[in-house]
Amino acid sequence: MRVNCQGKWRIITVLALFAISATLLISTSVLTRAEPTQPSELGSGPACLTSVTASTSGRAWIFTSPDFVSTPEQTEGSIQIFACTRQAGMTSIDNPTAEVVAKFTYPSPGGSQYMMKFTCVLPSQMGFNGVEVLKSVFGSTSTNIPGITMPETLAYISVIGNATITKDGAIIAENQPAIVMVTSAIHDSSQRLLTQADPSRREIQLVVPGAKAANSKEVEGFPSGSFYIYWPSASLNMNNVGGVVQQNEVMPPPTVVTTPATIARGPVIPMKLHIILTDNGIVNPMREADAGLYDITLTNKSSTPRGLYMTGTDICCTEFNRYSKVLKRNQSQSFRFYFAAGKVEFKDMLKCVHRARTCAVAKFGKHTSSMVFK
């Protein structure tokens, strides 16, 4: 069944990722649409207070046998993860948000170019979340991959949802269940499983179970219709993340790595964007830019008070509308915002009567602009 991710969704059937019996069972969820979220004001809306960003690129290892235990093949690729786990004014997110994009070659070298992009994240249901942080997985926990005895390890971030997969630019799978985790290392330099996790290193695990998932199909181009990839290193940035780790041994706190990946879609530190409002238009230095987290400075250089309105598609395919303050001449406002891939439209705003984190009454000017994030 095709799952539409537009709007804010509420799950009405349980999606079980890993059953306690260690049988991987992912059912395509039946979702129903709730009312869309209220648009929020730039800088004063529900900012993402707790977030995790991870990325890596280069060499990876892919398992394609039915039980993921054959000798892996080397591949090349990249993966970028952004997850928001707590917004302002909320102790948790009822519908967690995340963006995951992975690119790799199979077989390598000289094979097809695959891209996997999460299109929908599992909403919260019965204490289970599509986005989890600092969670113990594998080993004696209920989170396992059948056929493999993996050592218990810490998942700094895990994301569960449905993905679209392309092969050489053509879509070959939609609404495909997928799991991605950033964990302490569980493989040695020869791609063999360790008996005990190594907390001094990190890996990114990506599992696409194919027909092992209920109501799902095999993925074209892979011997078993499924695949498991791990990258042996990862950059990780955990913003205001904390909590008790349920694990037998105390793991050291994650190291914040701020070195951008060379191939991944965006760096793990905020990029800068300066937008200027003038009497003649909206001035922004770029028409195209990388998707990712931005520190934005808005300055009004026009002769009259002006603000900024912007609209586009947020992470997990939700339309957003954001309103800044109406700034006096030479006044500036700074805020942080995550731009997912897609086009964002800007419009100048002459008046805004703020109410419930939106503009109850708004008057717009004649100037417009846009940016495309990739």
LUMGU-506437 format. One record per atom (N, C-alpha, C): x, y negated, z negated; residue in one letter. Coordinates in pm, whole numbers, plus 50000, padded with zeros to 5 digits. Example, Ala and Ser with C-alpha at 12.3 -4.5 7.8 and 13.67 -1.06 7.14 Angstrom:
! residues 2
51319  50569  49220  A
51230  50450  49220  A
51320  50330  49220  A
51285  50225  49292  S
51367  50106  49286  S
51290  49997  49213  S
***
This chain:
! residues 374
50083  50117  50000  M
50000  50000  50000  M
50087  49876  50000  M
50046  49773  50067  R
50123  49649  50075  R
50090  49564  49954  R
50193  49516  49885  V
50175  49432  49767  V
50203  49289  49805  V
50103  49203  49789  N
50119  49061  49817  N
50169  48993  49691  N
50281  48921  49698  C
50341  48860  49579  C
50303  48715  49562  C
50213  48661  49644  Q
50180  48520  49633  Q
50101  48495  49505  Q
50127  48381  49442  G
50054  48342  49322  G
50107  48411  49198  G
50031  48401  49088  K
50069  48462  48962  K
49990  48590  48946  K
50059  48702  48919  W
49994  48833  48925  W
49983  48896  48789  W
49879  48978  48773  R
49859  49055  48653  R
49850  49201  48692  R
49928  49288  48630  I
49929  49430  48665  I
49811  49500  48600  I
49744  49591  48670  I
49632  49663  48612  I
49650  49813  48617  I
49763  49859  48672  T
49799  49999  48654  T
49943  50004  48612  T
49980  50104  48539  V
50115  50112  48483  V
50213  50156  48588  V
50326  50085  48599  L
50436  50129  48685  L
50542  50185  48592  L
50564  50316  48598  A
50665  50378  48511  A
50794  50388  48587  A
50898  50325  48539  L
51026  50330  48611  L
51098  50460  48585  L
51133  50485  48461  F
51202  50608  48427  F
51119  50677  48319  F
51064  50793  48347  A
50987  50865  48247  A
51080  50922  48142  A
51029  50947  48020  I
51111  51000  47912  I
51166  51137  47949  I
51095  51209  48034  S
51142  51341  48077  S
51254  51332  48178  S
51302  51208  48205  A
51412  51182  48298  A
51373  51207  48443  A
51243  51204  48473  T
51198  51213  48611  T
51172  51073  48661  T
51240  51036  48769  L
51222  50903  48822  L
51087  50895  48890  L
50999  50808  48839  L
50864  50798  48893  L
50829  50651  48901  L
50819  50601  49022  I
50781  50463  49039  I
50656  50459  49124  I
50548  50411  49068  S
50423  50404  49144  S
50406  50262  49194  S
50360  50248  49317  T
50331  50116  49369  T
50213  50060  49293  T
50234  49948  49225  S
50134  49894  49133  S
50016  49835  49207  S
49898  49846  49148  V
49780  49777  49197  V
49776  49645  49123  V
49783  49537  49198  L
49793  49406  49137  L
49669  49326  49168  L
49634  49239  49075  T
49522  49150  49098  T
49567  49008  49076  T
49511  48918  49147  R
49558  48781  49142  R
49491  48704  49030  R
49571  48634  48951  A
49520  48543  48850  A
49532  48402  48903  A
49492  48303  48824  E
49500  48166  48868  E
49647  48125  48885  E
49677  48046  48986  P
49816  48002  49004  P
49861  47915  48889  P
49991  47915  48864  T
50045  47835  48757  T
50033  47687  48789  T
50021  47607  48684  Q
50012  47464  48703  Q
50145  47409  48750  Q
50144  47316  48845  P
50269  47254  48884  P
50326  47176  48768  P
50457  47170  48758  S
50520  47104  48645  S
50603  46986  48691  S
50630  46896  48598  E
50705  46776  48627  E
50854  46808  48624  E
50926  46753  48720  L
51069  46773  48723  L
51131  46722  48594  L
51218  46806  48534  G
51289  46763  48416  G
51212  46779  48288  G
51079  46770  48292  S
51001  46782  48169  S
50905  46899  48173  S
50907  46978  48281  G
50822  47096  48293  G
50884  47215  48223  G
50828  47336  48246  P
50879  47456  48180  P
51013  47500  48238  P
51121  47437  48189  A
51254  47472  48240  A
51291  47614  48200  A
51383  47671  48274  C
51433  47804  48241  C
51539  47791  48133  C
51505  47824  48009  L
51596  47808  47896  L
51693  47925  47883  L
51648  48042  47923  T
51730  48163  47911  T
51737  48230  48047  T
51858  48241  48101  S
51871  48295  48235  S
51999  48376  48247  S
52001  48462  48347  V
52118  48543  48377  V
52146  48533  48526  V
52270  48505  48561  T
52314  48501  48701  T
52432  48595  48716  T
52428  48678  48817  A
52538  48772  48841  A
52560  48787  48990  A
52684  48815  49027  S
52712  48834  49169  S
52845  48908  49185  S
52863  48965  49300  T
52991  49025  49337  T
52992  49046  49486  T
53109  49072  49540  S
53121  49101  49683  S
53246  49184  49706  S
53250  49246  49823  G
53364  49328  49857  G
53333  49477  49851  G
53430  49556  49807  R
53419  49701  49809  R
53311  49751  49712  R
53235  49849  49757  A
53135  49916  49674  A
53133  50064  49713  A
53057  50143  49636  W
53049  50288  49659  W
52904  50329  49667  W
52871  50408  49771  I
52732  50445  49796  I
52715  50596  49792  I
52613  50641  49717  F
52574  50782  49710  F
52445  50798  49790  F
52440  50898  49877  T
52322  50918  49961  T
52264  51059  49953  T
52320  51144  49866  S
52265  51279  49850  S
52135  51272  49770  S
52051  51376  49777  P
51923  51371  49706  P
51935  51346  49556  P
52042  51399  49493  D
52055  51382  49348  D
52163  51280  49312  D
52216  51209  49413  F
52315  51104  49390  F
52442  51155  49320  F
52482  51280  49345  V
52601  51334  49278  V
52709  51377  49377  V
52686  51358  49506  S
52789  51395  49602  S
52903  51294  49595  S
53013  51323  49667  T
53123  51228  49674  T
53076  51101  49744  T
53094  50986  49681  P
53041  50862  49741  P
53126  50818  49859  P
53066  50737  49945  E
53136  50675  50057  E
53165  50529  50023  E
53276  50480  50071  Q
53310  50341  50048  Q
53231  50253  50144  Q
53187  50138  50096  T
53118  50042  50180  T
53164  49903  50143  T
53120  49805  50218  E
53149  49665  50190  E
53018  49589  50183  E
53010  49493  50093  G
52887  49416  50084  G
52890  49316  49970  G
52774  49262  49939  S
52761  49164  49832  S
52625  49177  49767  S
52613  49125  49647  I
52484  49123  49578  I
52479  49000  49490  I
52362  48938  49484  Q
52340  48817  49405  Q
52213  48836  49323  Q
52221  48805  49194  I
52108  48824  49103  I
52086  48696  49024  I
51961  48651  49019  F
51924  48542  48928  F
51795  48583  48859  F
51792  48571  48725  A
51673  48607  48649  A
51647  48502  48542  A
51522  48463  48527  C
51479  48371  48422  C
51397  48452  48321  C
51443  48456  48196  T
51378  48540  48096  T
51303  48462  47989  T
51322  48331  47984  R
51245  48251  47888  R
51236  48109  47937  R
51114  48056  47939  Q
51092  47918  47978  Q
51062  47833  47857  Q
51070  47701  47874  A
51042  47608  47765  A
50901  47627  47712  A
50886  47631  47581  G
50755  47645  47519  G
50703  47786  47513  G
50785  47885  47554  M
50742  48024  47555  M
50847  48109  47486  M
50802  48205  47406  T
50897  48298  47344  T
50941  48405  47442  T
50862  48429  47543  S
50898  48523  47648  S
50819  48486  47773  S
50851  48546  47883  I
50780  48521  48008  I
50683  48635  48035  I
50553  48599  48048  D
50453  48703  48073  D
50475  48768  48209  D
50515  48690  48305  N
50545  48742  48438  N
50688  48703  48472  N
50785  48788  48442  P
50926  48751  48458  P
50959  48721  48603  P
51059  48636  48623  T
51097  48597  48757  T
51242  48634  48782  T
51269  48675  48902  A
51406  48710  48939  A
51419  48710  49090  A
51541  48691  49135  E
51571  48703  49277  E
51693  48791  49292  E
51684  48888  49380  V
51795  48979  49407  V
51810  48994  49557  V
51931  48974  49607  V
51961  48996  49748  V
52090  49077  49758  V
52086  49189  49826  A
52204  49272  49846  A
52227  49291  49996  A
52355  49289  50036  K
52393  49312  50175  K
52507  49413  50177  K
52500  49509  50270  F
52607  49608  50277  F
52608  49675  50415  F
52719  49741  50445  T
52735  49813  50571  T
52726  49963  50544  T
52651  50035  50627  Y
52645  50181  50613  Y
52619  50242  50750  Y
52693  50350  50787  P
52818  50389  50721  P
52926  50285  50748  P
53030  50288  50668  S
53135  50189  50680  S
53269  50257  50709  S
53350  50199  50799  P
53325  50074  50873  P
53247  50099  51002  P
53202  49989  51060  G
53139  49997  51192  G
52995  50039  51193  G
52931  50051  51076  G
52793  50095  51071  G
52694  49980  51081  G
52569  50010  51046  S
52463  49910  51051  S
52474  49814  50933  S
52419  49696  50954  Q
52418  49594  50849  Q
52281  49597  50779  Q
52282  49630  50650  Y
52159  49638  50573  Y
52148  49516  50480  Y
52026  49470  50461  M
51999  49368  50361  M
51875  49407  50283  M
51882  49397  50153  M
51770  49429  50065  M
51738  49305  49982  M
51612  49261  49986  K
51570  49143  49912  K
51446  49176  49829  K
51455  49151  49698  F
51339  49172  49613  F
51230  49073  49653  F
51107  49123  49668  T
50994  49039  49703  T
50893  49027  49590  T
50903  49113  49491  C
50809  49109  49379  C
50872  49179  49260  C
50864  49117  49142  V
50916  49175  49019  V
50801  49231  48938  V
50823  49348  48879  L
50721  49411  48796  L
50678  49318  48684  L
50549  49281  48674  P
50504  49199  48562  P
50509  49277  48431  P
50505  49203  48319  S
50506  49267  48187  S
50381  49353  48170  S
50399  49469  48109  Q
50286  49559  48086  Q
50319  49653  47971  Q
50240  49648  47864  M
50252  49742  47752  M
50395  49745  47697  M
50453  49626  47680  G
50586  49616  47621  G
50699  49643  47718  G
50668  49671  47844  F
50771  49699  47944  F
50779  49581  48039  F
50900  49535  48068  N
50919  49417  48150  N
50998  49450  48276  N
50967  49379  48382  G
51042  49394  48504  G
51180  49331  48496  G
51198  49242  48399  V
51328  49181  48373  V
51363  49207  48227  V
51476  49272  48203  E
51521  49303  48066  E
51665  49257  48050  E
51700  49210  47931  V
51838  49173  47901  V
51888  49249  47778  V
52018  49277  47777  L
52085  49341  47663  L
52009  49465  47617  L
51994  49558  47709  K
51919  49680  47682  K
52009  49802  47701  K
52000  49899  47609  S
52077  50022  47621  S
52009  50114  47723  S
52089  50167  47817  V
52035  50253  47924  V
52122  50377  47940  V
52067  50475  48011  F
52135  50603  48039  F
52160  50678  47908  F
52247  50780  47912  G
52274  50859  47792  G
52151  50922  47735  G
52129  50902  47604  S
52014  50960  47535  S
51890  50872  47541  S
51898  50760  47611  T
51782  50672  47621  T
51683  50729  47722  T
51567  50665  47733  S
51465  50710  47829  S
51492  50659  47969  S
51594  50575  47984  T
51628  50519  48115  T
51739  50600  48179  T
51704  50689  48270  N
51801  50777  48334  N
51768  50798  48480  N
51866  50844  48555  I
51846  50885  48693  I
51853  51037  48695  I
51752  51106  48746  P
51750  51252  48741  P
51868  51313  48813  P
51922  51421  48755  G
52032  51493  48818  G
52169  51442  48780  G
52175  51329  48710  I
52303  51273  48670  I
52304  51251  48520  I
52407  51300  48454  T
52424  51274  48312  T
52519  51155  48299  T
52462  51039  48284  M
52542  50918  48276  M
52567  50882  48129  M
52683  50822  48100  P
52708  50780  47962  P
52619  50662  47924  P
52579  50658  47800  E
52499  50545  47753  E
52579  50418  47767  E
52513  50313  47815  T
52583  50187  47840  T
52488  50070  47817  T
52544  49953  47812  L
52467  49832  47793  L
52433  49769  47927  L
52304  49743  47951  A
52262  49667  48068  A
52246  49521  48026  A
52335  49437  48073  Y
52324  49295  48042  Y
52197  49237  48103  Y
52163  49286  48221  I
52039  49246  48289  I
51992  49363  48374  I
51862  49388  48374  S
51804  49485  48466  S
51680  49423  48528  S
51661  49449  48656  V
51546  49397  48729  V
51481  49512  48804  V
51351  49522  48792  I
51273  49628  48857  I
51164  49564  48941  I
51152  49606  49066  G
51048  49547  49150  G
51041  49615  49284  G
50977  49548  49377  N
50964  49596  49514  N
51051  49511  49606  N
51103  49572  49710  A
51198  49503  49798  A
51164  49527  49944  A
51208  49434  50026  T
51207  49451  50172  T
51349  49483  50216  T
51364  49581  50304  I
51496  49623  50351  I
51501  49606  50502  I
51608  49543  50550  T
51628  49528  50694  T
51753  49603  50737  T
51752  49649  50861  K
51866  49718  50922  K
51899  49646  51051  K
52016  49585  51058  D
52057  49505  51174  D
51950  49401  51210  D
51891  49342  51105  G
51794  49235  51123  G
51650  49277  51137  G
51623  49405  51157  A
51486  49455  51173  A
51435  49516  51042  A
51313  49486  51006  I
51256  49540  50883  I
51231  49690  50897  I
51286  49768  50804  I
51264  49913  50807  I
51187  49962  50685  I
51171  49879  50583  A
51095  49919  50464  A
51044  49795  50394  A
50917  49802  50352  E
50857  49694  50274  E
50797  49754  50147  E
50789  49670  50041  N
50734  49715  49913  N
50806  49841  49863  N
50936  49846  49885  Q
51016  49962  49846  Q
51062  49945  49702  Q
51023  50035  49610  P
51068  50023  49471  P
51221  50022  49462  P
51272  49939  49375  A
51417  49926  49361  A
51451  49882  49219  A
51570  49918  49175  I
51619  49883  49043  I
51760  49831  49056  I
51791  49721  48988  V
51928  49670  48985  V
51965  49641  48841  V
52089  49673  48803  M
52138  49651  48667  M
52282  49602  48672  M
52316  49514  48581  V
52455  49480  48553  V
52489  49546  48420  V
52584  49640  48422  T
52612  49721  48303  T
52762  49718  48270  T
52792  49762  48149  S
52931  49797  48119  S
52970  49912  48212  S
53099  49921  48247  A
53144  50016  48348  A
53120  50160  48304  A
53074  50243  48398  I
53052  50386  48370  I
53127  50475  48469  I
53209  50414  48557  H
53290  50491  48653  H
53438  50457  48633  H
53523  50554  48665  D
53666  50526  48662  D
53712  50482  48801  D
53843  50464  48820  S
53895  50413  48946  S
53881  50514  49060  S
53848  50640  49028  S
53827  50743  49130  S
53680  50772  49153  S
53593  50681  49106  Q
53447  50689  49123  Q
53384  50804  49045  Q
53455  50859  48949  R
53399  50963  48864  R
53334  50900  48741  R
53228  50966  48692  L
53160  50913  48574  L
53250  50926  48451  L
53251  50823  48370  L
53322  50826  48244  L
53241  50904  48140  L
53307  50954  48039  T
53234  51019  47929  T
53181  50915  47831  T
53241  50797  47834  Q
53197  50687  47748  Q
53213  50556  47825  Q
53114  50469  47812  A
53117  50343  47886  A
53238  50258  47845  A
53287  50182  47941  D
53401  50092  47917  D
53350  49949  47907  D
53342  49892  47785  P
53285  49758  47769  P
53375  49646  47820  P
53499  49678  47857  S
53591  49575  47905  S
53569  49543  48053  S
53489  49626  48122  R
53459  49602  48263  R
53309  49606  48286  R
53267  49547  48399  R
53125  49548  48434  R
53106  49606  48574  R
52991  49664  48597  E
52951  49714  48728  E
52810  49666  48758  E
52777  49663  48886  I
52638  49639  48927  I
52586  49767  48990  I
52474  49818  48937  Q
52411  49941  48985  Q
52285  49903  49064  Q
52270  49957  49184  L
52151  49936  49267  L
52095  50071  49308  L
51972  50099  49271  V
51907  50227  49301  V
51782  50201  49385  V
51774  50265  49501  V
51654  50263  49585  V
51611  50408  49601  V
51510  50455  49526  P
51478  50598  49519  P
51403  50654  49639  P
51357  50568  49731  G
51288  50619  49849  G
51163  50698  49814  G
51148  50817  49875  A
51028  50898  49855  A
51020  50959  49715  A
51128  50948  49635  K
51118  50993  49496  K
51016  50909  49419  K
50991  50789  49467  A
50892  50701  49406  A
50754  50733  49462  A
50657  50740  49373  A
50521  50772  49416  A
50471  50667  49514  A
50396  50712  49615  N
50336  50624  49715  N
50440  50543  49792  N
50560  50597  49803  S
50664  50528  49877  S
50723  50621  49982  S
50796  50564  50078  K
50849  50641  50190  K
51001  50646  50184  K
51058  50736  50263  E
51203  50743  50276  E
51254  50617  50347  E
51379  50582  50316  V
51441  50466  50380  V
51519  50514  50502  V
51488  50456  50616  E
51549  50495  50743  E
51701  50480  50739  E
51770  50579  50795  G
51914  50569  50812  G
51996  50636  50704  G
51931  50694  50600  F
52003  50758  50492  F
51964  50906  50485  F
52060  50996  50465  P
52033  51141  50473  P
51917  51187  50386  P
51906  51135  50264  S
51798  51176  50175  S
51685  51075  50169  S
51694  50970  50251  G
51591  50866  50249  G
51599  50776  50127  G
51712  50783  50056  S
51731  50703  49935  S
51880  50674  49921  S
51916  50582  49832  F
52058  50555  49811  F
52081  50490  49675  F
52204  50504  49629  Y
52250  50445  49503  Y
52387  50383  49528  Y
52399  50253  49504  I
52525  50182  49525  I
52572  50124  49393  I
52703  50130  49370  Y
52755  50050  49258  Y
52876  49971  49304  Y
52884  49849  49254  W
52999  49762  49274  W
53084  49769  49148  W
53217  49788  49160  P
53301  49812  49044  P
53339  49687  48964  P
53288  49571  49001  S
53315  49449  48925  S
53200  49353  48946  S
53189  49254  48856  A
53077  49160  48867  A
53110  49032  48792  A
53071  48919  48851  S
53070  48792  48780  S
52937  48782  48706  S
52941  48732  48583  L
52821  48730  48500  L
52815  48599  48423  L
52700  48533  48426  N
52676  48411  48351  N
52545  48427  48274  N
52553  48432  48142  M
52435  48448  48058  M
52411  48317  47984  M
52302  48250  48018  N
52272  48119  47963  N
52174  48131  47846  N
52223  48107  47724  N
52142  48111  47601  N
52081  48247  47574  N
52147  48352  47621  V
52097  48488  47599  V
52158  48543  47472  V
52076  48602  47388  G
52125  48664  47265  G
52026  48769  47219  G
52057  48835  47110  G
51967  48936  47056  G
52042  49058  47009  G
51969  49148  46946  V
52029  49269  46890  V
52040  49374  47000  V
52155  49435  47012  V
52176  49541  47109  V
52149  49675  47043  V
52051  49748  47093  Q
52016  49878  47037  Q
52108  49984  47096  Q
52223  50001  47035  Q
52320  50096  47086  Q
52403  50149  46968  Q
52458  50268  46983  N
52529  50329  46872  N
52650  50246  46828  N
52720  50187  46923  E
52835  50106  46887  E
52810  49962  46928  E
52870  49871  46854  V
52852  49729  46883  V
52934  49693  47005  V
52867  49637  47104  M
52937  49598  47226  M
52983  49454  47213  M
53097  49417  47267  P
53141  49278  47262  P
53049  49189  47343  P
53040  49061  47306  P
52952  48972  47383  P
53002  48960  47525  P
52911  48940  47620  P
52952  48929  47761  P
53039  48808  47783  P
53138  48824  47869  T
53226  48714  47904  T
53162  48634  48017  T
53157  48503  48000  V
53102  48419  48105  V
53207  48398  48212  V
53176  48440  48332  V
53267  48425  48444  V
53209  48323  48539  V
53283  48221  48571  T
53230  48112  48653  T
53292  48106  48791  T
53364  48211  48829  T
53423  48214  48963  T
53318  48256  49065  T
53289  48174  49167  P
53187  48212  49264  P
53230  48334  49345  P
53129  48413  49385  A
53156  48522  49479  A
53181  48463  49616  A
53262  48529  49696  T
53297  48473  49827  T
53193  48502  49933  T
53117  48611  49916  I
53019  48647  50019  I
52877  48632  49968  I
52857  48643  49837  A
52721  48640  49782  A
52655  48507  49814  A
52521  48501  49795  R
52443  48390  49847  R
52471  48259  49775  R
52514  48263  49654  G
52540  48138  49584  G
52634  48161  49469  G
52705  48056  49424  P
52795  48072  49312  P
52719  48087  49182  P
52788  48125  49075  V
52723  48149  48947  V
52726  48027  48858  V
52782  47914  48905  I
52776  47790  48832  I
52689  47694  48911  I
52621  47597  48844  P
52532  47506  48916  P
52606  47425  49022  P
52542  47410  49135  M
52593  47322  49239  M
52534  47182  49218  M
52586  47084  49288  K
52545  46945  49270  K
52463  46897  49389  K
52360  46819  49360  L
52278  46759  49465  L
52235  46621  49418  L
52267  46518  49496  H
52231  46381  49464  H
52134  46331  49569  H
52013  46295  49527  I
51909  46245  49616  I
51885  46098  49583  I
51883  46014  49686  I
51866  45870  49667  I
51738  45825  49737  I
51656  45748  49667  L
51534  45691  49722  L
51562  45548  49764  L
51533  45514  49888  T
51555  45378  49939  T
51427  45326  50004  T
51431  45197  50042  D
51316  45140  50112  D
51298  45201  50250  D
51405  45261  50303  N
51399  45314  50440  N
51383  45466  50447  N
51389  45534  50334  G
51374  45679  50339  G
51436  45749  50220  G
51436  45882  50226  I
51495  45966  50122  I
51630  46014  50173  I
51734  45982  50100  V
51870  46015  50143  V
51919  46134  50062  V
51943  46246  50129  N
52009  46361  50066  N
52121  46406  50160  N
52234  46446  50103  P
52353  46466  50186  P
52350  46589  50275  P
52259  46682  50250  M
52262  46808  50325  M
52124  46843  50378  M
52120  46898  50496  R
51996  46952  50551  R
51985  47101  50524  R
52101  47168  50509  E
52106  47310  50476  E
52204  47330  50361  E
52174  47427  50276  A
52262  47454  50161  A
52238  47596  50113  A
52329  47646  50029  D
52312  47778  49970  D
52198  47776  49868  D
52120  47883  49865  A
52022  47899  49757  A
52098  47917  49626  A
52037  47874  49516  G
52104  47889  49388  G
52062  47782  49290  G
52135  47774  49181  L
52105  47681  49073  L
52173  47548  49099  L
52098  47438  49084  Y
52150  47305  49115  Y
52129  47209  48997  Y
52231  47126  48973  D
52217  47007  48889  D
52186  46892  48983  D
52065  46836  48970  I
52016  46735  49064  I
52015  46599  48996  I
52065  46499  49065  T
52055  46361  49020  T
51970  46284  49120  T
51864  46221  49069  L
51773  46142  49152  L
51791  45995  49115  L
51819  45910  49214  T
51842  45768  49190  T
51752  45685  49280  T
51688  45584  49222  N
51603  45495  49300  N
51680  45368  49335  N
51713  45351  49464  K
51783  45232  49512  K
51689  45141  49592  K
51559  45171  49588  S
51464  45089  49663  S
51425  44967  49581  S
51348  44878  49641  S
51308  44754  49575  S
51185  44771  49487  S
51120  44888  49492  T
51000  44913  49412  T
51015  45045  49336  T
50939  45065  49229  P
50945  45192  49156  P
50908  45309  49247  P
50985  45414  49240  R
50959  45533  49321  R
51001  45658  49244  R
50934  45767  49277  G
50971  45898  49225  G
50980  45997  49339  G
50996  46125  49304  L
51012  46229  49406  L
50915  46344  49379  L
50851  46389  49485  Y
50767  46509  49482  Y
50832  46611  49573  Y
50838  46736  49529  M
50892  46840  49616  M
50809  46967  49604  M
50803  47039  49715  T
50724  47162  49718  T
50796  47264  49805  T
50778  47391  49771  G
50841  47499  49846  G
50800  47632  49786  G
50880  47735  49811  T
50852  47868  49760  T
50955  47902  49653  T
50906  47935  49534  D
50992  47965  49422  D
51037  48110  49429  D
51117  48152  49331  I
51157  48292  49324  I
51033  48379  49307  I
51038  48497  49361  C
50925  48591  49363  C
50805  48536  49438  C
50833  48452  49541  C
50731  48417  49640  C
50617  48331  49587  C
50637  48255  49481  T
50534  48170  49424  T
50552  48026  49472  T
50449  47965  49525  E
50457  47826  49569  E
50475  47735  49448  E
50564  47637  49459  F
50582  47543  49350  F
50558  47400  49398  F
50518  47315  49303  N
50505  47171  49324  N
50568  47103  49203  N
50660  47011  49226  R
50731  46946  49117  R
50727  46794  49136  R
50712  46724  49022  Y
50703  46578  49023  Y
50808  46520  48930  Y
50883  46422  48977  S
50978  46353  48890  S
50907  46240  48817  S
50982  46168  48737  K
50932  46042  48683  K
50930  45939  48796  K
50848  45837  48780  V
50855  45722  48871  V
50961  45629  48814  V
51069  45613  48890  L
51187  45543  48841  L
51186  45396  48881  L
51235  45312  48791  K
51252  45171  48824  K
51375  45156  48915  K
51394  45036  48969  R
51507  45009  49058  R
51638  45039  48985  R
51729  45115  49050  N
51860  45154  48999  N
51854  45252  48882  N
51736  45302  48851  Q
51724  45402  48745  Q
51747  45542  48802  Q
51802  45632  48721  S
51830  45770  48764  S
51767  45870  48670  S
51745  45989  48719  Q
51696  46102  48640  Q
51774  46225  48682  Q
51816  46305  48585  S
51889  46429  48614  S
51810  46548  48564  S
51816  46657  48636  F
51745  46779  48597  F
51812  46897  48668  F
51782  47015  48621  R
51837  47139  48678  R
51723  47218  48740  R
51750  47274  48859  F
51645  47349  48929  F
51709  47459  49012  F
51641  47575  49017  Y
51688  47687  49100  Y
51609  47689  49230  Y
51680  47674  49342  F
51618  47680  49473  F
51636  47820  49531  F
51526  47890  49554  A
51531  48018  49623  A
51546  47992  49773  A
51572  48097  49849  A
51586  48082  49993  A
51454  48034  50054  A
51463  47937  50143  G
51344  47885  50208  G
51353  47734  50227  G
51247  47676  50279  K
51243  47533  50307  K
51175  47458  50193  K
51234  47347  50152  V
51177  47260  50048  V
51146  47125  50110  V
51023  47078  50090  E
50980  46949  50143  E
50984  46845  50031  E
51036  46725  50065  F
51043  46613  49972  F
50952  46500  50021  F
50893  46430  49925  K
50811  46313  49959  K
50831  46208  49850  K
50839  46079  49890  D
50854  45977  49788  D
50719  45948  49723  D
50723  45909  49597  M
50602  45895  49516  M
50602  45756  49452  M
50495  45681  49471  L
50486  45544  49421  L
50415  45537  49286  L
50332  45635  49257  K
50256  45632  49133  K
50227  45775  49089  K
50233  45799  48958  C
50198  45931  48905  C
50144  45914  48764  C
50020  45952  48745  V
49960  45955  48612  V
49976  46097  48561  V
50075  46118  48473  H
50108  46252  48428  H
50001  46305  48333  H
49963  46430  48358  R
49867  46497  48271  R
49889  46648  48284  R
49906  46713  48168  A
49925  46859  48167  A
50037  46902  48261  A
50150  46830  48255  R
50270  46863  48331  R
50252  46852  48482  R
50153  46773  48523  T
50136  46749  48665  T
50091  46605  48682  T
50060  46564  48803  C
50010  46430  48830  C
49860  46438  48852  C
49782  46383  48755  A
49637  46381  48773  A
49600  46283  48884  A
49674  46174  48892  V
49656  46077  48999  V
49793  46047  49057  V
49810  46066  49185  A
49939  46041  49250  A
49918  45959  49376  A
50013  45868  49400  K
50013  45789  49522  K
50149  45807  49588  K
50148  45847  49713  F
50272  45878  49782  F
50307  45770  49883  F
50437  45756  49908  G
50483  45664  50011  G
50484  45730  50147  G
50552  45668  50241  K
50552  45718  50380  K
50675  45801  50413  K
50768  45812  50317  H
50894  45877  50348  H
50891  46027  50313  H
50948  46108  50400  T
50958  46252  50377  T
51098  46299  50416  T
51134  46415  50365  S
51262  46477  50399  S
51249  46625  50367  S
51349  46703  50404  S
51343  46846  50376  S
51484  46903  50371  S
51497  47020  50306  M
51620  47096  50304  M
51588  47243  50322  M
51676  47316  50386  V
51661  47461  50401  V
51770  47527  50319  V
51728  47616  50227  F
51822  47689  50143  F
51831  47833  50195  F
51954  47883  50204  K
51977  48015  50264  K
52044  48107  50164  K
***
